[in-house]
Structures are given as C-alpha cells and as structure tokens.
Amino acid sequence: MSSDMRAAQPPGEAPRLRKPSWKDPRLLIGLLLVLASTAGTIALLESQNTTTEVYSARADIAVGSALSPEDFTRVPVRLGDSADAYLPVSGGVPADAVATRLITEGELIPAAAVGSADGLDRKPVGLTVDDPLPTGTTAGDRVDVWVSLRADTNTFEQPRLLLEAAEVAELTVGESALGASDSTLVQVLVDDDAMPELLNALSNDAHIAVVLNPGAGS
C-alpha cells in the first residue's frame, strides 16, 4: 500500500515533513545536551568569579625567618584551579612555620614556601666583610665566597673558592661614626655539606671575601 501512495504522489512534489513530537527521543536527547552544556558554562563562570583570601608579604622575608600573621596582609584574589598553590587565610599560619625560600614584598605566599626549620636544606650564616658589595645588591642575589686561611699570625694562605653562587638571605651595611660604610654583614644560605668547612674558617679568623656572581641565577 505504501508503494501505491508513493506512486500516486505528483512528480516533483516533496513529501511533507512530520511535525516533531515532544515524545521523540532524539529531541529529548538534544534538549538534555543543550541544558548540560549551559549548566557547565555557568558553573565554569561562577568558579572563575569566586575569590579566595590568601596571604601577601608585607615586606621581604628571608629564608629561615619565623612566620606569623603580622608578616602578611590579606588579599582577595581569583585563583581558579591554582588556589591550592597558595597559603589561604582560612587555614591560618601554621605553628612554628618558617620561610623555606626568599619571599619578596607583595608576593602571594606560596604554600611550598612555608615549612619547618627542620626541613630547611640551607641555613643562613652571617659573614662580615670589609669590602662593600656593588650598589643594588639585595636578598636573592648570588655571591661567591672566597676564604683565605690564616698561615700564621701575620700571613694568610692563597684565597680559594669555598661557596659558589650562594644565595644572599639578608644584607646589612654597617656605618662608622662618621657615616661612612664600615663593614657589611651578609647572610648567605649554606648547604649542610659545606657548613663545617665554613664554620671552621670563621672560627680560625680566616679572611672572608664575598663577590657578587650576577650570572649564577640565570
């Protein structure tokens, strides 16, 4: 019978399209896909617009410095998926926490930069040097530490390189009574392996020279 109906249809006349029914499963599937896509887009936009309060450093914080809430300011930021990489205000500052790397003023506090003193692989050692470092030298720069061991009361051995590309944790320039630069206290970060030799040199009044190594950090 269906073949007779097709045969009776006038030539060139297109068959009439049936009006889609709400019960058509293809239509229902299409609507569900559209709704799911819309809901996903809305959720993504809402997550990107959500702000999280994290800590920011009030000033430079040297490696090994004890951390407290007074060292930070609260900053609402949109971090998205990277929120877990920073120290949230909601969790507070861990007890007995120290900076495991240099944290610069205004920097958002990375969670990886907060740890315990026992976990430090480098420790700051203060070196007093008479020769001033170049103007602009600051925490985070790299220096080479040269040591001349004492040979006798009045003479020293040839200088040799003891620490190469050591990181400066802190820099303090002393002044004499006349206001001129007297000496510089350089806090450098020292690995545990190099610590005994450096402390031995300091305890035996060796001559210490600190030389800026600008290319070491590149």
N, CA and C of each residue as an Amber inpcrd file, in Angstrom:
protein
   654
   0.8320000  -1.2080000   0.0000000   0.0000000   0.0000000   0.0000000
   0.8590000   1.2470000   0.0000000   1.9690000   1.1900000   0.7320000
   2.8490000   2.3410000   0.7640000   3.4500000   2.6250000  -0.5920000
   3.6980000   1.5790000  -1.3790000   4.2330000   1.7770000  -2.7280000
   3.2100000   2.4290000  -3.6290000   1.9230000   2.1410000  -3.4080000
   0.8670000   2.7700000  -4.2140000   0.7610000   4.2520000  -3.9060000
   0.9680000   4.6190000  -2.5980000   0.8760000   6.0300000  -2.2270000
   2.0160000   6.8290000  -2.8400000   3.2380000   6.2330000  -2.8560000
   4.3560000   6.9410000  -3.4750000   4.1120000   7.1020000  -4.9730000
   3.5130000   6.1020000  -5.5550000   3.2480000   6.1680000  -6.9940000
   2.2120000   7.2160000  -7.3130000   1.2580000   7.4450000  -6.3590000
   0.1870000   8.4100000  -6.6130000   0.6330000   9.8390000  -6.3870000
   1.7950000  10.0260000  -5.7570000   2.2820000  11.3860000  -5.4680000
   2.7240000  12.0490000  -6.7660000   2.2410000  13.3080000  -6.9980000
   2.6040000  14.0150000  -8.2400000   4.1050000  14.1730000  -8.3300000
   4.6420000  14.0500000  -9.5400000   6.0950000  14.2160000  -9.7340000
   6.5580000  15.6050000  -9.2940000   7.7730000  15.6820000  -8.6200000
   8.3690000  16.9620000  -8.2040000   7.8310000  17.4900000  -6.9110000
   6.8250000  16.8720000  -6.3300000   6.2600000  17.3630000  -5.0710000
   6.9580000  16.6670000  -3.9050000   7.5960000  17.4330000  -3.0420000
   8.3460000  16.8670000  -1.9140000   7.3910000  16.3160000  -0.8820000
   7.7850000  15.2440000  -0.2150000   6.9210000  14.7050000   0.8340000
   6.8480000  15.6660000   2.0030000   5.7070000  15.7510000   2.6140000
   5.5260000  16.6430000   3.7550000   6.2960000  16.1210000   4.9780000
   6.9820000  17.1000000   5.6690000   7.7090000  16.7400000   6.8760000
   6.7430000  16.6500000   8.0470000   6.9330000  15.6250000   8.8400000
   6.0740000  15.4720000  10.0050000   6.5300000  16.4090000  11.1120000
   5.6170000  17.0340000  11.8080000   5.9370000  17.9170000  12.9260000
   6.5240000  17.0900000  14.0630000   7.7300000  17.4920000  14.5670000
   8.3530000  16.6830000  15.6190000   7.4860000  16.6160000  16.8710000
   7.4850000  15.5020000  17.4890000   6.7110000  15.2900000  18.6990000
   7.6020000  15.4330000  19.9110000   7.0500000  15.9550000  21.0230000
   7.8080000  16.0560000  22.2560000   8.2330000  14.6900000  22.7820000
   7.5790000  13.6630000  22.2790000   7.9260000  12.3130000  22.7070000
   9.0370000  11.7060000  21.8630000   9.5170000  12.4700000  20.8790000
  10.6020000  11.9740000  20.0320000  11.8840000  11.8920000  20.8680000
  12.4830000  10.7180000  21.0450000  13.6780000  10.5850000  21.8970000
  14.8480000  11.4100000  21.4040000  14.9740000  11.6130000  20.1010000
  16.0740000  12.4050000  19.5800000  15.9660000  13.8520000  20.0320000
  14.7350000  14.3640000  20.0740000  14.5300000  15.7360000  20.5300000
  14.8490000  15.8690000  22.0160000  14.4360000  14.8990000  22.7990000
  14.7140000  14.9310000  24.2320000  16.2060000  14.8760000  24.5120000
  16.9410000  14.0310000  23.7690000  18.3830000  13.9270000  23.9510000
  19.0700000  15.2440000  23.6090000  18.6120000  15.8710000  22.5130000
  19.1800000  17.1570000  22.1260000  18.9710000  18.2240000  23.1770000
  17.7720000  18.2680000  23.7690000  17.4930000  19.2470000  24.8210000
  18.3650000  19.0080000  26.0520000  18.5400000  17.7290000  26.3940000
  19.3820000  17.4110000  27.5410000  20.8270000  17.8430000  27.3210000
  21.3350000  17.6580000  26.1000000  22.6990000  18.0760000  25.7880000
  22.8520000  19.5850000  25.8980000  21.8580000  20.3210000  25.4130000
  21.9020000  21.7860000  25.4900000  21.8780000  22.2500000  26.9410000
  21.0090000  21.6390000  27.7690000  20.9230000  22.0180000  29.1770000
  22.2160000  21.7030000  29.9200000  22.8020000  20.5420000  29.6260000
  24.0550000  20.1670000  30.2820000  25.1770000  21.1260000  29.9100000
  25.2390000  21.5140000  28.6320000  26.2710000  22.4490000  28.1940000
  26.1020000  23.8080000  28.8600000  24.8500000  24.2660000  28.9620000
  24.5750000  25.5570000  29.5920000  24.9490000  25.5310000  31.0690000
  24.5910000  24.4460000  31.7590000  24.9100000  24.3350000  33.1820000
  26.4190000  24.2980000  33.4020000  27.1550000  23.6050000  32.5210000
  28.6080000  23.5520000  32.6410000  29.2480000  24.9100000  32.4440000
  28.7420000  25.6710000  31.4860000  29.2740000  27.0140000  31.2330000
  29.0410000  27.9320000  32.4200000  27.8470000  27.8550000  33.0040000
  27.5130000  28.6920000  34.1660000  28.4080000  28.3320000  35.3470000
  28.6020000  27.0330000  35.5700000  29.4510000  26.6000000  36.6820000
  30.8890000  27.0730000  36.4960000  31.3880000  27.0230000  35.2490000
  32.7480000  27.4750000  34.9690000  32.8970000  28.9580000  35.2340000
  31.9280000  29.7480000  34.7940000  31.9900000  31.1910000  35.0090000
  31.9200000  31.5300000  36.4920000  31.0800000  30.8120000  37.2370000
  30.9680000  31.0690000  38.6670000  32.2650000  30.7250000  39.3940000
  32.9170000  29.6250000  38.9780000  34.1770000  29.2480000  39.6230000
  35.2680000  30.2710000  39.3450000  35.2640000  30.8510000  38.1480000
  36.2730000  31.8560000  37.8110000  36.0280000  33.1710000  38.5370000
  34.7810000  33.4360000  38.9030000  34.4460000  34.6810000  39.5780000
  34.5640000  34.5660000  41.0970000  34.8190000  33.3680000  41.6110000
  34.9390000  33.1650000  43.0490000  36.3000000  33.6550000  43.5330000
  36.3020000  34.4840000  44.5590000  37.5480000  34.9890000  45.1130000
  37.9300000  34.1940000  46.3650000  39.2210000  34.0800000  46.5900000
  39.7600000  33.3940000  47.7550000  40.7180000  34.3400000  48.4630000
  40.6320000  34.4120000  49.7890000  41.5570000  35.2470000  50.5510000
  42.8400000  34.4780000  50.8110000  43.9700000  35.0400000  50.3610000
  45.2740000  34.4390000  50.6160000  46.1760000  35.4990000  51.2370000
  47.3250000  35.0560000  51.7180000  48.2640000  35.9680000  52.3600000
  49.2350000  36.5730000  51.3410000  49.6190000  37.8260000  51.5980000
  50.6370000  38.5120000  50.8150000  51.6660000  39.0860000  51.7760000
  52.9430000  39.0780000  51.3850000  54.0160000  39.5240000  52.2770000
  54.0280000  41.0520000  52.4200000  54.1050000  41.5260000  53.6570000
  54.2080000  42.9700000  53.9100000  55.5790000  43.5110000  53.5040000
  56.6070000  42.6900000  53.6530000  57.9840000  43.0720000  53.3270000
  58.7320000  41.8090000  52.9350000  59.9760000  41.9780000  52.4870000
  60.7880000  40.8110000  52.1510000  60.9590000  39.9170000  53.3800000
  60.8610000  38.6140000  53.1720000  61.0260000  37.6410000  54.2480000
  62.1720000  36.7170000  53.8750000  63.2070000  36.7060000  54.6930000
  64.3920000  35.9130000  54.4010000  64.1510000  34.4400000  54.6960000
  64.9360000  33.5950000  54.0660000  64.8670000  32.1550000  54.3100000
  65.1760000  31.8610000  55.7750000  64.3610000  31.0100000  56.3810000
  64.5620000  30.6470000  57.7760000  63.8620000  31.5560000  58.7590000
  63.2760000  32.6540000  58.2940000  62.5860000  33.5710000  59.1990000
  61.2970000  32.9320000  59.7170000  61.0400000  33.0950000  61.0110000
  59.7840000  32.6180000  61.5900000  58.6280000  33.4410000  61.0340000
  57.5120000  32.7770000  60.7650000  56.3650000  33.4280000  60.1370000
  55.2290000  33.5810000  61.1360000  54.5660000  34.7250000  61.0560000
  53.3940000  34.9840000  61.8880000  52.4070000  35.8050000  61.0700000
  51.1380000  35.8550000  61.4870000  50.1420000  36.6400000  60.7400000
  50.5210000  38.1040000  60.5630000  51.3400000  38.6400000  61.4790000
  51.7400000  40.0550000  61.3760000  52.6400000  40.3080000  60.1710000
  53.2160000  39.2560000  59.6050000  54.0940000  39.4140000  58.4430000
  53.3070000  39.5790000  57.1470000  51.9820000  39.3590000  57.2050000
  51.1940000  39.2870000  55.9760000  50.0240000  40.2650000  55.9770000
  49.5330000  40.4960000  54.7790000  48.2490000  41.1560000  54.5980000
  47.3120000  40.1800000  53.9000000  46.0120000  40.4210000  54.0210000
  45.0170000  39.5560000  53.3910000  44.6180000  40.1370000  52.0420000
  44.6170000  39.2950000  51.0380000  44.3160000  39.7550000  49.6820000
  43.2770000  38.8240000  49.0520000  42.0950000  39.3660000  48.6370000
  41.1360000  38.5330000  47.9110000  41.5250000  38.4590000  46.4370000
  41.7130000  37.2630000  45.9240000  42.1400000  37.0880000  44.5370000
  41.3360000  35.9600000  43.8920000  41.3120000  35.9880000  42.5630000
  40.6870000  34.9140000  41.8010000  41.7830000  33.9970000  41.2840000
  41.8750000  32.8190000  41.8680000  42.9550000  31.9030000  41.5380000
  42.4940000  30.6840000  40.7490000  41.1900000  30.4180000  40.7440000
  40.6950000  29.2740000  39.9840000  41.2940000  27.9680000  40.4850000
  41.7930000  27.1770000  39.5570000  42.3340000  25.8640000  39.9000000
  43.6650000  25.9380000  40.6450000  44.3150000  27.1090000  40.6570000
  45.6270000  27.2280000  41.3100000  45.5190000  27.6910000  42.7640000
  44.3050000  27.7320000  43.3160000  44.1150000  28.2310000  44.6830000
  44.8910000  27.4060000  45.6970000  45.0050000  26.1070000  45.4670000
  45.7000000  25.2420000  46.4310000  47.2030000  25.5040000  46.4820000
  47.7370000  26.2590000  45.5230000  49.1760000  26.5140000  45.4830000
  49.5970000  27.6310000  46.4350000  48.6260000  28.3140000  47.0560000
  48.9380000  29.4540000  47.9210000  48.3940000  29.2220000  49.3260000
  48.9330000  29.9800000  50.2810000  48.5540000  29.8380000  51.6870000
  47.2360000  30.5800000  51.9300000  46.1510000  29.8490000  52.2290000
  44.8510000  30.5110000  52.4010000  44.7070000  31.1180000  53.7920000
  44.0050000  32.2320000  53.8640000  43.7420000  32.8670000  55.1480000
  42.8840000  31.9610000  56.0200000  41.9950000  31.2140000  55.4000000
  41.0840000  30.3510000  56.1580000  41.8320000  29.3070000  56.9760000
  42.9980000  28.8720000  56.5050000  43.7730000  27.8670000  57.2230000
  44.7250000  28.4410000  58.2470000  44.9390000  29.7650000  58.2080000
  45.8420000  30.4010000  59.1480000  47.3100000  30.0810000  58.8540000
  48.1990000  30.6650000  59.6490000  49.6360000  30.4220000  59.5200000
  50.0160000  29.2570000  60.4220000  50.6100000  28.1980000  59.8920000
  50.9660000  27.0440000  60.7230000  51.8860000  27.4360000  61.8780000
  51.7390000  26.7260000  62.9900000  52.5800000  26.9930000  64.1560000
  54.0370000  26.6490000  63.8410000  54.9510000  27.4890000  64.3280000
  56.3980000  27.2840000  64.1580000  56.8200000  27.2390000  62.6900000
  56.0600000  27.9090000  61.8310000  56.3870000  27.9150000  60.3970000
  57.5300000  28.8760000  60.1110000  58.3490000  28.5160000  59.1350000
  59.4340000  29.3830000  58.6720000  59.3790000  29.4620000  57.1530000
  60.0160000  30.4860000  56.6200000  60.1110000  30.6320000  55.1650000
  61.2020000  29.7070000  54.6440000  60.8590000  28.8660000  53.6950000
  61.8450000  27.9360000  53.1320000  62.5330000  28.5070000  51.9030000
  62.1140000  29.6750000  51.4600000  62.7960000  30.3990000  50.3920000
  62.5200000  31.8860000  50.5760000  63.2450000  32.7030000  49.8330000
  63.0190000  34.1440000  49.9150000  61.6220000  34.4800000  49.4190000
  60.8770000  35.2450000  50.2120000  59.5500000  35.7360000  49.8260000
  59.6540000  37.2450000  49.7110000  59.3280000  37.7810000  48.5590000
  59.5060000  39.2110000  48.3260000  58.2580000  39.9970000  48.7040000
  58.4580000  41.2790000  48.9750000  57.3670000  42.1640000  49.3690000
  56.2580000  42.1470000  48.3190000  55.0110000  41.9810000  48.7690000
  53.8580000  41.9960000  47.8800000  53.5620000  40.6640000  47.2150000
  54.4270000  39.6900000  47.3910000  54.2200000  38.3900000  46.7560000
  53.1430000  37.5980000  47.4820000  52.2580000  36.9320000  46.7280000
  51.3240000  35.9940000  47.3310000  52.1360000  34.8200000  47.8890000
  51.7780000  34.3580000  49.0810000  52.6070000  33.3640000  49.7710000
  52.3450000  31.9710000  49.2000000  53.3270000  31.3890000  48.5020000
  53.1470000  30.0180000  48.0100000  53.1420000  29.0420000  49.1800000
  52.2910000  28.0400000  49.1100000  52.2620000  27.0310000  50.1620000
  53.6000000  26.3210000  50.2720000  54.3060000  26.1770000  49.1360000
  55.5910000  25.4830000  49.1340000  56.6900000  26.2960000  49.8050000
  56.4680000  27.5990000  50.0330000  57.4860000  28.4430000  50.6660000
  57.3520000  28.4680000  52.1770000  56.4010000  27.7030000  52.7040000
  56.1640000  27.6580000  54.1510000  56.4530000  26.2420000  54.6420000
  57.3390000  26.1360000  55.6330000  57.6870000  24.8160000  56.1520000
  58.2210000  24.9180000  57.5660000  58.9490000  23.9070000  57.9810000
  59.5220000  23.8860000  59.3280000  61.0290000  24.0870000  59.2530000
  61.6100000  24.4920000  60.3680000  63.0660000  24.7200000  60.4110000
  63.8250000  23.4220000  60.1440000  63.2690000  22.3000000  60.5850000
  63.9360000  21.0100000  60.3720000  64.0080000  20.6460000  58.8970000
  63.0850000  21.2000000  58.1100000  63.0410000  20.8520000  56.6980000
  63.9310000  21.6990000  55.8090000  64.6060000  22.6930000  56.3870000
  65.4600000  23.5610000  55.5870000  66.6950000  22.7970000  55.1160000
  66.9790000  22.8440000  53.8210000  68.1970000  22.2180000  53.3090000
  69.3580000  23.2020000  53.2430000  69.0790000  24.4840000  53.4900000
  70.1170000  25.5120000  53.5570000  69.8500000  26.3790000  54.7810000
  70.9130000  26.8070000  55.4280000  70.7500000  27.6160000  56.6360000
  71.5710000  28.8960000  56.5010000  71.0230000  30.0100000  57.0160000
  71.7420000  31.2820000  56.8910000  72.9290000  31.3810000  57.8360000
  74.0380000  31.8810000  57.2940000  75.2490000  32.1290000  58.0840000
  75.6840000  33.5680000  57.8240000  75.9870000  34.3000000  58.9060000
  76.3850000  35.6960000  58.7610000  77.8770000  35.8270000  58.5040000
  78.2200000  36.5460000  57.4380000  79.6200000  36.8000000  57.0870000
  79.8590000  38.3060000  57.1150000  80.8230000  38.7420000  57.9020000
  81.1760000  40.1620000  57.9530000  82.3280000  40.4140000  56.9840000
  82.1030000  41.2870000  56.0320000  83.1190000  41.5770000  55.0220000
  83.4220000  43.0750000  55.0310000  84.6830000  43.4080000  54.7850000
  85.0960000  44.8110000  54.7850000  84.9090000  45.4630000  53.4210000
  85.0220000  44.6720000  52.3570000  84.8650000  45.2370000  51.0180000
  83.3800000  45.2880000  50.6650000  82.8630000  46.4680000  50.3620000
  81.4270000  46.5830000  50.0850000  81.0340000  45.8780000  48.7950000
  79.8270000  45.3320000  48.7940000  79.2720000  44.7310000  47.5840000
  78.7340000  45.8370000  46.6810000  78.5680000  45.5620000  45.3960000
  78.0680000  46.5970000  44.4800000  76.7160000  47.1550000  44.9200000
  76.5210000  48.4340000  44.6480000  75.2480000  49.0700000  44.9720000
  74.1060000  48.3360000  44.2770000  73.0390000  48.1060000  45.0140000
  71.8900000  47.4070000  44.4390000  71.8470000  45.9290000  44.7690000
  72.9250000  45.4040000  45.3610000  72.9240000  44.0060000  45.7820000
  71.8730000  43.8290000  46.8690000  71.0710000  42.7890000  46.7610000
  69.9740000  42.6040000  47.7030000  69.7200000  41.1260000  47.9240000
  68.7830000  40.8360000  48.8170000  68.4290000  39.4460000  49.0990000
  67.9630000  38.7550000  47.8260000  68.3970000  37.5180000  47.6580000
  68.0740000  36.7590000  46.4620000  69.1840000  36.7360000  45.4390000
  70.1140000  37.6930000  45.5340000  71.2640000  37.6920000  44.6150000
  72.2090000  36.5450000  44.9720000  73.0860000  36.2210000  44.0280000
  74.0370000  35.1280000  44.2290000  75.4540000  35.6850000  44.3830000
  76.1990000  35.0720000  45.3040000  77.5700000  35.5170000  45.5600000
  78.4890000  34.3040000  45.6630000  79.7720000  34.5440000  45.3610000
  80.8160000  33.5520000  45.5990000  81.5560000  33.9320000  46.8790000
  81.8180000  32.9480000  47.7110000  82.5100000  33.1910000  48.9760000
  83.9180000  32.6010000  48.8820000  84.9190000  33.4910000  49.0250000
  86.3310000  33.0880000  48.9710000  86.9080000  33.1420000  50.3790000
  87.7750000  32.1890000  50.6780000  88.3600000  32.0790000  52.0130000
  89.8810000  32.0220000  51.9130000  90.5270000  32.8270000  52.7550000
  91.9880000  32.7550000  52.8970000  92.2740000  32.3150000  54.3250000
  92.7350000  31.0830000  54.4890000  93.0290000  30.5700000  55.8200000
  94.2840000  31.2320000  56.3790000  94.3130000  31.3820000  57.6780000
  95.4650000  32.0040000  58.3340000  96.6390000  31.0230000  58.3470000
  97.7970000  31.4660000  57.8260000  99.0050000  30.6360000  57.8230000
  99.7580000  30.7790000  59.1380000  99.8940000  31.9980000  59.5930000
 100.4820000  32.2720000  60.9010000  99.8810000  33.5770000  61.4070000
 100.5600000  34.1940000  62.3520000  99.9680000  35.3810000  62.9740000
  99.7170000  36.5120000  61.9860000 100.6180000  36.6990000  61.0200000
 100.5270000  37.8640000  60.1340000 100.2500000  37.5330000  58.6720000
 100.1990000  36.2960000  58.3100000 100.0320000  35.9520000  56.9010000
  98.8540000  34.9930000  56.6980000  98.3670000  35.0150000  55.4430000
  97.2470000  34.1620000  55.0750000  97.6160000  33.3430000  53.8430000
  96.9760000  32.2090000  53.6950000  97.1800000  31.3840000  52.5140000
  96.4930000  32.0220000  51.3060000  96.7740000  31.4650000  50.1340000
  96.1230000  31.9470000  48.9210000  94.6070000  31.7310000  49.0290000
  93.8210000  32.7110000  48.5890000  92.3640000  32.5400000  48.6670000
  91.8800000  31.4200000  47.7560000  90.8490000  30.7420000  48.1900000
  90.2310000  29.7010000  47.3690000  88.7120000  29.8090000  47.4900000
  88.0570000  29.3410000  46.4500000  86.5960000  29.4250000  46.4030000
  86.0000000  28.3590000  47.3110000  85.2250000  28.7920000  48.3100000
  84.5920000  27.8490000  49.2270000  83.1220000  27.6290000  48.8760000
  82.3970000  28.7090000  48.5690000  80.9850000  28.6090000  48.1960000
  80.7780000  29.3130000  46.8680000  80.1960000  28.6180000  45.9260000
  79.9120000  29.2210000  44.6230000  78.4100000  29.4440000  44.4770000
  78.0470000  30.6610000  44.0690000  76.6460000  31.0210000  43.7980000
  75.7580000  30.7880000  45.0170000  76.2480000  31.1620000  46.1970000
  75.4290000  31.0810000  47.4080000  74.3910000  32.2020000  47.3680000
  73.1900000  31.8970000  47.8210000  72.1160000  32.8910000  47.7880000
  72.1910000  33.8110000  48.9950000  72.0290000  35.1140000  48.7520000
  72.0080000  36.0940000  49.8330000  70.6250000  36.0790000  50.4740000
  70.5870000  35.8290000  51.7910000  69.3160000  35.8400000  52.5050000
  69.0000000  37.2270000  53.0530000  70.0440000  37.9540000  53.4500000
  69.8510000  39.2850000  54.0280000  71.1560000  40.0570000  53.9350000
  71.0400000  41.3690000  53.8390000  72.2260000  42.2200000  53.6640000
  72.0810000  43.4380000  54.5720000  73.0880000  43.6580000  55.4310000
  73.0570000  44.8020000  56.3390000  74.3780000  45.5460000  56.2420000
  74.3120000  46.8010000  55.8670000  75.5060000  47.6280000  55.7270000
  75.6870000  48.4420000  56.9940000  76.8380000  48.2320000  57.6820000
  77.1310000  48.9990000  58.8860000  77.7600000  50.3350000  58.5300000
  77.6800000  51.2800000  59.4550000  78.2620000  52.6010000  59.2360000
  79.1490000  52.9730000  60.4090000  80.2180000  53.6770000  60.1020000
  81.1150000  54.1600000  61.1490000  80.5300000  55.4120000  61.7880000
  81.2390000  55.9440000  62.7630000  80.7570000  57.1430000  63.4560000
  80.6780000  58.3390000  62.5210000  81.4910000  58.3270000  61.4540000
  81.4920000  59.4490000  60.5110000  80.4620000  59.2580000  59.4030000
  79.7070000  58.1700000  59.4560000  78.6660000  57.9590000  58.4650000
  79.1220000  57.1870000  57.2510000  80.4070000  56.8640000  57.1850000
  80.9140000  56.1150000  56.0370000  80.6440000  54.6250000  56.2290000
  80.6320000  53.9070000  55.1350000  80.4070000  52.4750000  55.1990000
  81.5830000  51.8030000  55.8960000  81.2900000  51.0410000  56.9460000
  82.3400000  50.4130000  57.7450000  82.5160000  48.9450000  57.3520000
  81.4820000  48.1630000  57.4590000  81.5200000  46.7510000  57.0880000
  80.1210000  46.3220000  56.6700000  80.0490000  45.1590000  56.0560000
  78.7730000  44.6480000  55.5730000  78.5510000  43.2540000  56.1530000
  77.3870000  43.0490000  56.7280000  77.0080000  41.7240000  57.2140000
  76.1420000  41.0690000  56.1410000  76.6420000  39.9770000  55.5940000
  75.9380000  39.2610000  54.5340000  75.4810000  37.9170000  55.0850000
  74.1750000  37.7210000  55.0940000  73.6340000  36.4160000  55.4650000
  73.5160000  35.5840000  54.1890000  74.3010000  34.5040000  54.1070000
  74.2570000  33.6290000  52.9350000  73.6970000  32.2700000  53.3420000
  73.0200000  31.6280000  52.4000000  72.4350000  30.3180000  52.6540000
  73.4520000  29.2370000  52.3190000  73.7030000  28.3710000  53.2910000
  74.7650000  27.3790000  53.1660000  74.1870000  25.9770000  53.2970000
  74.5640000  25.0870000  52.3670000  74.1660000  23.6870000  52.4620000
  74.8430000  23.0420000  53.6660000  74.2090000  22.0040000  54.1920000
  74.7730000  21.3150000  55.3520000  76.1480000  20.7210000  55.0520000
  76.3720000  20.2880000  53.8080000  77.6600000  19.6730000  53.4600000
  78.8140000  20.6700000  53.5600000  78.5390000  21.9350000  53.2250000
  79.6030000  22.9460000  53.2380000  79.7220000  23.6620000  54.5770000
  78.7830000  23.4090000  55.4750000  78.7450000  24.1480000  56.7330000
  79.9880000  23.9290000  57.5990000  80.4620000  22.6890000  57.8260000
  81.6260000  22.5100000  58.7210000  82.8610000  23.2720000  58.2670000
  83.1500000  23.2540000  56.9670000  84.3560000  23.9260000  56.4730000
  84.2450000  25.4300000  56.6380000  83.0540000  25.9770000  56.3770000
  82.8760000  27.4180000  56.5280000  82.9910000  27.8210000  57.9940000
  82.3660000  27.0800000  58.8930000  82.4470000  27.4040000  60.3180000
  83.8620000  27.2570000  60.8420000  84.5940000  26.2950000  60.3240000
  85.9920000  26.1340000  60.7280000  86.8250000  27.3520000  60.3150000
  86.5680000  27.8520000  59.0910000  87.2910000  29.0410000  58.6270000
  86.9650000  30.2510000  59.4800000  85.6860000  30.4030000  59.8500000
  85.2820000  31.5420000  60.6640000  85.8930000  31.4620000  62.0600000
  85.9270000  30.2760000  62.6230000  86.4420000  30.1260000  63.9920000
  87.9470000  30.3180000  64.0650000  88.6380000  30.2110000  62.9250000
  90.0950000  30.3780000  62.8980000  90.5170000  31.7110000  62.2850000
  89.6070000  32.6770000  62.3020000  89.8980000  34.0440000  61.8650000
  90.4020000  34.1060000  60.4190000  89.8360000  33.2720000  59.5660000
  90.2070000  33.3340000  58.1500000  89.6750000  34.6260000  57.5410000
  90.3140000  35.0540000  56.4740000  89.8490000  36.2380000  55.7610000
  88.7550000  35.7990000  54.7830000  87.5990000  36.4500000  54.8700000
  86.4500000  36.1000000  54.0370000  86.1940000  37.2140000  53.0220000
  86.0420000  36.8280000  51.7740000  85.6920000  37.7910000  50.7230000
  84.4230000  37.2960000  50.0240000  83.4990000  38.1960000  49.8150000
  82.2310000  37.8700000  49.1500000  82.1650000  38.6430000  47.8540000
  81.9800000  37.9220000  46.7450000  81.9930000  38.5320000  45.4140000
  80.6590000  38.2760000  44.7420000  80.0450000  39.3280000  44.2370000
  78.7690000  39.1750000  43.5480000  78.9470000  38.3090000  42.3030000
  78.0100000  37.3770000  42.1080000  78.0270000  36.4810000  40.9360000
  76.7060000  36.6760000  40.1940000  76.6040000  37.7430000  39.3890000
  75.3110000  38.1010000  38.7810000  74.7700000  37.0880000  37.7890000
  75.6260000  36.2730000  37.1910000  75.1470000  35.3330000  36.1870000
  74.7280000  33.9910000  36.7390000  74.8880000  33.7820000  38.0480000
  74.6360000  32.4470000  38.6130000  73.1650000  32.0930000  38.6230000
  72.2930000  33.0950000  38.7830000  70.8740000  32.7900000  38.8960000
  70.1610000  32.7160000  37.5740000  70.8420000  32.9550000  36.4400000
  70.1850000  32.9690000  35.1420000  70.1300000  31.5780000  34.5600000
